[in-house]
Amino acid sequence: MLRAAPQFRTTPIIICTALLRAADELADQLTDPHIAIVFKPFDIEELVQQVATMLD
């Protein structure tokens, strides 16, 4: 729903989830370059790297 509003189409989104199966089912909807998925349990450095990548 966030992506439906023009002013938010390029807002970076990082999804932190343990639900690998659900992420696989939504894979075709998560191809936007402004969306990243970090799977739990994750290393804090991995999350920091994703945030840095999204802000570039």
C-alpha positions as CSV (number, residue, x, y, z in Angstrom):
1,M,0.0,0.0,0.0
2,L,2.9,2.3,0.7
3,R,4.1,2.0,-2.9
4,A,0.7,3.0,-4.2
5,A,1.2,6.6,-3.1
6,P,3.5,8.4,-5.6
7,Q,5.4,10.3,-2.9
8,F,6.5,7.0,-1.4
9,R,7.5,5.0,-4.5
10,T,11.2,5.5,-3.9
11,T,11.2,5.3,0.0
12,P,13.6,2.5,1.0
13,I,12.0,-0.4,2.8
14,I,13.9,-3.1,4.7
15,I,11.9,-6.1,5.7
16,C,13.3,-8.1,8.7
17,T,11.7,-11.5,8.8
18,A,12.1,-15.1,9.9
19,L,9.4,-16.2,7.4
20,L,11.5,-17.5,4.5
21,R,8.5,-19.3,3.0
22,A,6.4,-16.1,3.0
23,A,9.2,-14.1,1.5
24,D,9.5,-16.7,-1.3
25,E,5.8,-16.5,-2.0
26,L,6.1,-12.7,-2.3
27,A,9.3,-12.7,-4.2
28,D,7.8,-11.3,-7.4
29,Q,6.3,-8.4,-5.5
30,L,9.7,-7.7,-3.8
31,T,11.8,-7.0,-6.9
32,D,11.8,-3.3,-6.4
33,P,15.3,-2.0,-6.0
34,H,14.1,0.1,-3.0
35,I,13.1,-3.1,-1.1
36,A,15.5,-5.3,0.8
37,I,14.9,-8.4,2.9
38,V,17.1,-9.3,5.9
39,F,16.3,-12.8,7.3
40,K,16.4,-13.4,11.1
41,P,18.5,-14.1,12.9
42,F,20.7,-11.5,11.3
43,D,24.0,-10.0,12.2
44,I,23.7,-6.3,13.1
45,E,26.4,-5.5,10.6
46,E,24.3,-7.1,7.8
47,L,21.4,-4.7,8.8
48,V,23.7,-1.7,8.9
49,Q,25.0,-2.6,5.5
50,Q,21.5,-2.8,4.1
51,V,20.6,0.5,5.6
52,A,23.7,2.1,4.1
53,T,23.0,0.5,0.7
54,M,19.4,1.9,0.7
55,L,20.6,5.4,1.6
56,D,23.1,5.5,-1.3
